[in-house]
Each structure stands twice: as C-alpha cells, then as structure tokens.
Amino acid sequence: MKKIAALSFLVFLCSCRFFDGQVPNEEELLQKRLKEINWNEVSKYPSIAECDAIIEKEMKKECFFAQMVLLIQQKLDLDTIGLLYPEMDTIQFKVTVFSNATLKFEPQIPADGADFTRIKVDSIIRARLVDFPKIEPAQKEGVPVTTQFILPVILDVRK
C-alpha cells in the first residue's frame, strides 16, 4: 500500500509540469484570427428558397443571381417600360441585401437620357420591385452581413 501511495505521489508530482504552460493572450488570439479571415469574400452567399437544395458554393451563388434576374424580369414584364422606352433593352441594377434580409434596388439608368425620363423609369421600377420572396442574407463567419452586387436585367420589348 505504501508503494502505491509513493508511486501515486511521484506521478502527481511529475504531472504538475503539464499545468505550467502559458495561457495564450486573448488579444493575440483575436488578432491572429482576424488576420486569417478573408474580408473581401463572404463565407456564404445570399440565398433564395429555390436554391436551398444546392450545396456547392459557386453553384448556389449562380442560382441566386439567376433567380434574382428572373424575379426582376417577371416584375418588370408586367409594366410597359419596354414599350415606352424601347432603347432601354437592359438595365443594370445595384442590389443590396442587408443583414436583416431586406432588399434595396437601385437602377443604374444611363445619364445620357433626359432627367424626366430617368425619374419616370426609376419610379416605375421602384413601384414594381416590391414583395420579393424571403432572402437569406450572406454570412461571414456565421454572422449575417450586408452584400451588394450589380445585376444586368434584359427587358422584354416584344409586347
């Protein structure tokens, strides 16, 4: 019994060396992790219900952009922009998906047209681009973030 107690004491004494290691500094760990993060790219792109089944990141991104263009085209096809302004066959949209899942559309109408035309087209577009389906915002390290991108939308002028 004395041998077991002595052996246990020796093991206990030797094991104390394992607890002497320095605890890493919290600030140093944070700075190291911040340097590892690529701040120019999201870890998960925004998503729409039609694209939820896709797992691969790039394919999901392409699906999201294609669905957004399709939704915008469908909403604008209900209006007469193509008939009123046949010279406008494509409109660039700056789309902002906020971290709270709200959307903002900013049509990038060329400045070479009359201001009245730009204002009228802009108001028609803003009136049509409402009631979009739920969109999941992009994520960076698991935290929802705001993203912005440009979508070219081709208008249907055959009406």
C-alpha positions in Angstrom: 0.0 0.0 0.0 2.9 2.3 0.8 4.4 1.6 -2.6 1.2 2.5 -4.4 0.9 5.7 -2.3 4.5 6.6 -3.1 4.1 5.9 -6.8 0.9 7.9 -6.9 2.7 10.8 -5.2 5.5 10.7 -7.8 3.0 10.6 -10.7 1.1 13.5 -9.1 4.4 15.5 -8.7 5.5 14.9 -12.2 2.1 15.7 -13.7 2.2 19.2 -12.3 4.7 20.1 -15.0 1.9 19.8 -17.6 0.0 22.6 -16.0 2.9 25.1 -16.1 2.1 26.0 -19.8 1.3 29.7 -20.5 -2.3 30.6 -21.3 -2.5 32.3 -24.7 -3.2 36.0 -24.6 -6.8 36.6 -25.7 -5.9 39.8 -27.7 -3.1 37.9 -29.6 -5.5 35.1 -30.5 -8.1 37.6 -31.7 -5.5 39.4 -33.9 -4.2 36.2 -35.3 -7.8 35.0 -36.2 -8.6 38.4 -37.7 -5.6 38.2 -40.0 -6.7 34.7 -41.2 -10.1 36.0 -42.3 -10.5 37.0 -46.0 -12.6 40.2 -45.6 -13.2 40.5 -49.3 -15.3 37.4 -49.7 -18.3 36.0 -47.8 -18.3 32.5 -46.5 -22.0 32.0 -47.6 -23.7 34.0 -50.4 -27.3 35.2 -50.1 -29.8 32.6 -50.9 -33.4 32.2 -52.0 -35.7 29.2 -51.4 -35.3 27.9 -55.0 -31.5 27.5 -54.4 -31.6 25.9 -50.9 -31.1 22.4 -52.2 -27.8 23.3 -53.8 -24.7 22.6 -51.6 -21.8 23.8 -53.7 -20.9 27.4 -53.0 -20.4 28.7 -56.6 -23.4 26.9 -58.0 -25.6 28.3 -55.2 -24.3 31.8 -56.0 -25.1 31.4 -59.7 -28.5 30.0 -58.8 -29.2 33.0 -56.6 -28.2 35.6 -59.2 -30.2 33.8 -61.9 -33.3 33.6 -59.7 -33.0 37.3 -58.8 -32.7 38.3 -62.5 -35.7 36.1 -63.3 -37.8 37.7 -60.5 -36.9 41.2 -61.5 -37.7 40.4 -65.2 -41.1 39.0 -64.2 -42.0 42.0 -62.2 -40.9 44.4 -64.9 -42.6 42.5 -67.7 -45.9 43.5 -66.0 -45.2 47.1 -67.0 -44.7 49.0 -70.2 -41.1 50.1 -69.7 -40.1 48.1 -72.8 -42.8 49.8 -74.9 -42.3 53.3 -73.6 -38.5 53.2 -73.8 -37.5 50.6 -76.4 -33.9 51.9 -76.4 -33.6 50.5 -72.9 -33.2 46.8 -73.5 -31.0 46.2 -70.5 -31.0 47.8 -67.1 -28.2 47.4 -64.6 -29.5 47.1 -61.0 -27.4 47.6 -57.9 -28.9 45.2 -55.5 -28.2 45.4 -51.7 -29.2 42.5 -49.5 -29.0 43.8 -45.9 -28.1 41.7 -43.0 -31.7 41.8 -41.7 -32.8 40.2 -45.0 -34.3 43.4 -46.6 -33.6 44.4 -50.2 -32.8 47.6 -51.9 -32.8 48.1 -55.7 -31.0 51.0 -57.4 -31.5 51.0 -61.2 -28.3 52.3 -62.9 -30.0 54.3 -65.6 -27.6 55.9 -68.0 -27.1 59.7 -67.5 -27.3 60.4 -71.3 -31.2 60.4 -71.3 -33.4 63.2 -70.2 -33.8 63.7 -66.5 -37.6 63.4 -66.8 -37.2 60.0 -68.5 -34.8 58.8 -65.8 -37.1 59.9 -63.0 -40.1 58.3 -64.6 -38.4 55.0 -65.3 -36.9 55.0 -61.8 -40.3 55.5 -60.2 -41.9 52.7 -62.3 -39.1 50.3 -61.4 -39.3 51.2 -57.7 -43.1 50.6 -57.7 -42.7 47.2 -59.3 -39.8 45.8 -57.3 -41.7 45.1 -54.1 -42.9 41.9 -52.4 -39.9 39.7 -53.1 -39.8 36.2 -51.6 -37.7 35.8 -48.4 -34.0 36.0 -49.0 -31.4 34.8 -46.6 -28.5 37.3 -46.3 -24.9 36.5 -46.9 -22.8 35.3 -44.0 -19.3 35.9 -42.9 -18.0 33.5 -40.3 -21.6 32.6 -39.4 -22.7 36.3 -39.0 -25.3 37.8 -41.4 -23.7 40.6 -43.4 -24.8 43.2 -46.0 -23.8 42.5 -49.6 -24.1 44.5 -52.8 -23.9 43.4 -56.4 -24.8 44.5 -59.9 -27.3 42.5 -61.9 -27.9 43.1 -65.7 -31.6 42.6 -66.4 -32.7 42.2 -70.0 -36.2 43.7 -70.6 -38.8 42.0 -72.8 -39.6 44.5 -75.6 -41.7 42.2 -77.8 -45.1 43.2 -76.4 
